[in-house]
């Protein structure tokens, strides 16, 4: 295998990816007279709609203005997790002495790390390839698309008539209204994975999942990272105790946290970046200046609705994207939407689930509701933070309707022997019925699936208690949470009856 630093190999990976997701010699097909489904957008939501409908025998067209695979493949999940994998090696190396293993000093080849990211992205791109779609019976069109009327879409010089259409155009990084930010060279998730040289000082605006994941990864790889947010803690949507644990780990990895601050101004400074901040946890009236060699903006997402000529189709949209009802139907009964362009859950797995629902509702007159979906989320830091269902805040405001059980990882044998005890499994339940779960653990994203299944199917903590889990694993914490509930259900009255029972049976 050629070394990762080989520039030719690095360029070849990008060419391989593009050959799959935007073939340079691609010719748009001649449109069919009418399509059962026209899909706008070739990210996860659009691909699931198109492949699913074609697999059912529908006549399908998919239109993509840029690259198939969308944000997930090209600028999101795939490259970020490849980067995090390399950074995790550094984290393991740092923990070696505590585990009785001392290795030579670690050396990070940043260009090699980024070349590997692009190489893995090229491999995964085959799953979203234009040829694969064509082989499945989907007519793939590349170009800017917009609605011509309520029943047709225009792309290039072609018109695609449809019986049903799905808007699945995704989202893009939000850029906050900060003075001078438009004059400063900045990175977003759409550009950071193209870096060849490592920024010595990286400033990150946004302490949500993307900011935390990439901030920790770059810090482990050797950058001096400062994470900045108006909120007074990390991950505002997640459990406060989870945020506290994650902040502790980020600081251990060298990330400087500037929370509860406002970025007043951004300026270029001899090729670098200067940010002026106000406020802060220590002094609400203070100001300070931060200097960085690069600036990453990770301040949320904006739905992609521009340029679609939605008015021509009678489709309403607002700041949150396309307006849809619970069935994901727009104000035009023939047009549906799926994924980031219409949902608050801007995750790949949410887009997949919503598109499966769209197929049933749009093609088969279904009545499935998006409200019925149980959608988890995971922040892929170290440790990971995973959540599903009601939050701790909602549980505390339930006026006693919901109870909470927390199992610290320090009580889990596998976590103890792995020296990974800084975390917990927390469940919220209503008389034993699971209503929510938060997990902070090295593999929380893998563990949360069991809680999602139980919650989806109306399961109970008693069922978790009665499920045999392999020993020793971190997932035993879910069984132990069930055990705690069953012990709590053993009321004094039940104990008295049991005491009488055993007294009687001994006689």
Secondary structure, DSSP 8 states (H G I E B T S, - for coil): ---TT-HHHHHHHHHHHHHHHS-TT-------S-EEEEEE--SHHHHHHHHHHHHTT--EEEEESS-TTHHHHHTSHHHHHHHHHHHHHHHHHHHGGGGT---------HHHHHHHHHHHHHHHHGGG-HHHHHHTTEEEEES-EEEEETTEEEETTEEEEEEEEEE---EEE-----BTGGGS--B-TTTGGG--S--SEEEEE--SHHHHHHHHHHHHHT-EEEEEESSSSS-TTS-HHHHHHHHHHHHHTT-EEEESEEEEEEEEETTEEEEEEEE-SS-TT-EEEEEESEEEE---EEE--TTS-HHHHT--EETTEE---TT-B-SSTTEEE-GGGT-S--SHHHHHHHHHHHHHHHHH-----GGG----EEE-SSSEEEEEES-HHHHHTSTTSSEEEEEEGGG-HHHHHTT--S-EEEEEEETTEEEEEEEEETTHHHHHHHHHHHHHTT-BHHHHHTS---SS-TTHHHHHHHHHHHHHT--HHHHHHHHHHHHHHH-
